[in-house]
Amino acid sequence: MMAGPQIVAAVVLVTTARPVRVCLGFLLGVAIATVAGVVLARGIFALLGQAFAPGSSSDRGVAAVIVQLVLVGLLALVAVKNVVKRRTVEPPKWLGSLMEASPRKALMTGLLIILLMPSDIAVMLAVGANLEQHGAGWTAALPFVAATVFIAALPLLLYLVFGDRARRAMPRLREWLTTHSWVVNAAACLIFIVLILAP
């Protein structure tokens, strides 16, 4: 969920004039967006009912298999896209505008960066499908939400622990993440593919 521009945005926000307030706004946006995305995805699969819910292999119908294969296909496409475009990855232009971000702009960035990224949408659909498959409520996804927010908070935590040394290291970290985020993205997609296909 946080690979690519998502974690780079968190790193950029640590280098702003008021990093703690701005980063807390970003983390709140990430948390709200992740919860909303999972609840929405869970709701979609609940509305579609058992005909579309990817349940156990013995009781699922053709429609459920199709939904499962579509989710796997979306995640596989995202993984392949990341591998194919790894050499031509350019950071989005809006990342540069985050250097002057206010807490409100950081909050909106956190919301939009999760809700509008195709890879994050595919992951949240996979989580929603998994919740429906196991008959679990959205609260069962709280560890997933917590892990997403924790990863988003890592740059801020490093800043709070190491202070200016961490802040000086953030530009180098941003460069590394920009050039290597495809590995993390592809690996995350593969993990969710395994979760969907597991009985």
Solvent accessible surface area in square Angstrom, and as a share of the most:
residue,aa,sasa,rsa
1,M,26,0.11
2,M,7,0.03
3,A,8,0.06
4,G,4,0.04
5,P,32,0.20
6,Q,2,0.01
7,I,17,0.09
8,V,4,0.03
9,A,0,0.00
10,A,3,0.02
11,V,0,0.00
12,V,5,0.03
13,L,0,0.00
14,V,0,0.00
15,T,20,0.12
16,T,4,0.03
17,A,94,0.73
18,R,113,0.41
19,P,10,0.07
20,V,56,0.32
21,R,140,0.51
22,V,1,0.01
23,C,5,0.03
24,L,96,0.48
25,G,12,0.11
26,F,2,0.01
27,L,20,0.10
28,L,100,0.50
29,G,0,0.00
30,V,0,0.00
31,A,27,0.21
32,I,82,0.42
33,A,0,0.00
34,T,0,0.00
35,V,43,0.25
36,A,46,0.36
37,G,6,0.06
38,V,0,0.00
39,V,61,0.35
40,L,123,0.61
41,A,4,0.03
42,R,43,0.16
43,G,29,0.28
44,I,69,0.35
45,F,7,0.03
46,A,49,0.38
47,L,160,0.80
48,L,76,0.38
49,G,23,0.22
50,Q,133,0.59
51,A,61,0.47
52,F,75,0.31
53,A,2,0.01
54,P,1,0.01
55,G,11,0.10
56,S,55,0.36
57,S,79,0.51
58,S,110,0.71
59,D,109,0.57
60,R,70,0.26
61,G,37,0.35
62,V,117,0.67
63,A,27,0.21
64,A,0,0.00
65,V,54,0.31
66,I,96,0.49
67,V,25,0.14
68,Q,7,0.03
69,L,104,0.52
70,V,83,0.48
71,L,5,0.03
72,V,23,0.13
73,G,29,0.28
74,L,71,0.35
75,L,0,0.00
76,A,37,0.29
77,L,121,0.60
78,V,21,0.12
79,A,9,0.07
80,V,85,0.49
81,K,113,0.48
82,N,25,0.13
83,V,59,0.34
84,V,108,0.62
85,K,105,0.44
86,R,81,0.29
87,R,197,0.72
88,T,102,0.59
89,V,59,0.34
90,E,137,0.62
91,P,66,0.42
92,P,41,0.26
93,K,191,0.81
94,W,97,0.34
95,L,10,0.05
96,G,51,0.49
97,S,54,0.35
98,L,2,0.01
99,M,79,0.35
100,E,155,0.70
101,A,7,0.05
102,S,46,0.30
103,P,33,0.21
104,R,189,0.69
105,K,82,0.35
106,A,0,0.00
107,L,46,0.23
108,M,91,0.41
109,T,17,0.10
110,G,0,0.00
111,L,33,0.17
112,L,84,0.42
113,I,7,0.04
114,I,0,0.00
115,L,66,0.33
116,L,120,0.60
117,M,40,0.18
118,P,89,0.56
119,S,17,0.11
120,D,2,0.01
121,I,73,0.37
122,A,4,0.03
123,V,4,0.02
124,M,7,0.03
125,L,39,0.19
126,A,2,0.02
127,V,15,0.09
128,G,0,0.00
129,A,1,0.01
130,N,41,0.21
131,L,12,0.06
132,E,17,0.08
133,Q,28,0.13
134,H,112,0.50
135,G,62,0.60
136,A,26,0.20
137,G,43,0.42
138,W,101,0.35
139,T,77,0.45
140,A,57,0.44
141,A,4,0.03
142,L,80,0.40
143,P,95,0.60
144,F,38,0.16
145,V,11,0.07
146,A,59,0.46
147,A,50,0.39
148,T,6,0.03
149,V,34,0.20
150,F,113,0.47
151,I,77,0.39
152,A,3,0.02
153,A,11,0.09
154,L,69,0.34
155,P,3,0.02
156,L,9,0.04
157,L,70,0.35
158,L,71,0.36
159,Y,38,0.15
160,L,102,0.51
161,V,107,0.62
162,F,98,0.41
163,G,26,0.25
164,D,88,0.46
165,R,159,0.58
166,A,9,0.07
167,R,68,0.25
168,R,154,0.56
169,A,34,0.27
170,M,3,0.01
171,P,52,0.33
172,R,169,0.62
173,L,59,0.30
174,R,62,0.23
175,E,105,0.47
176,W,126,0.44
177,L,22,0.11
178,T,20,0.12
179,T,74,0.43
180,H,70,0.31
181,S,10,0.07
182,W,61,0.21
183,V,71,0.41
184,V,73,0.42
185,N,21,0.11
186,A,11,0.08
187,A,47,0.36
188,A,22,0.17
189,C,2,0.01
190,L,103,0.51
191,I,105,0.53
192,F,28,0.12
193,I,21,0.11
194,V,101,0.58
195,L,82,0.41
196,I,6,0.03
197,L,96,0.48
198,A,41,0.32
199,P,142,0.89
